[in-house]
Amino acid sequence: SRLTVKVPPGTQPGQRLRFKGHGLPAPGAADDRGDLFAKIEVRVPTTLSAEARTHYEALRGLGDQ
């Protein structure tokens, strides 16, 4: 089954998110499921258009405040 996730603001690369009751079924229990853990992986674009680069640079400048 699918699980839609909203990643909370401020989530850092390598951080794990826990989804209670969405893991594998517990041994011998019909309706009891374990927890699902997801590790956050961040992918940085390797090529940017000039417009995208301008926007990223503007965002980077906001982080210093």
C-alpha positions, 0 to 999 in steps of 0.5 A, spaced: 500 500 500 502 507 499 503 512 504 503 519 503 508 523 507 509 530 508 516 532 510 516 537 516 520 543 515 527 543 518 528 536 516 535 534 515 539 529 511 540 522 514 534 524 519 529 518 520 522 519 520 517 514 524 510 511 521 507 508 527 503 502 524 505 502 517 511 496 518 511 489 517 505 485 520 507 482 527 509 475 528 502 471 529 498 477 530 493 478 524 492 486 525 498 488 529 503 492 524 510 494 526 513 501 525 516 503 518 522 508 518 524 512 512 531 515 512 531 522 508 536 523 502 537 529 499 539 530 492 542 536 489 541 538 482 548 538 478 545 542 473 541 549 473 538 554 468 540 561 469 534 562 472 534 557 477 541 558 480 538 566 481 533 563 485 537 558 489 542 564 490 537 568 493 534 562 498 541 561 500 542 568 502 536 568 506 539 562 511 544 567 514 539 571 517 
